[in-house]
Amino acid sequence: MATDPAVVPYLKAVFNGPVGMTLDSFLAPLRVFPQFANDGHGGEVVFGIIGIVTVLVAGSMWRKRKLQGDAHSATAV
């Protein structure tokens, strides 16, 4: 999603401005350097993390529903 040609201009507009500078200055003391400002790849890192969290949340919800369905089937028999 972060490399989609339709999304890249919006990412650059957001992360090359004050948001990117603030994130860079906040993460510098922590020695985390994804470089948001100045055409860095921090936006790709953010969207990668969002994708990971989305997959984990969806998987846990799917697993919970599956387990509840199996438990309901076992009690119905």
Protein Blocks (a to p, Z undefined) as FASTA:
>chain_A
ZZgmklmmmmmmmmmmmmlmmmmmmmmmnopaehlggoiaklmmmmmmmmmmmmmmmmmm
mmmmmmmmmmmmmmmZZ
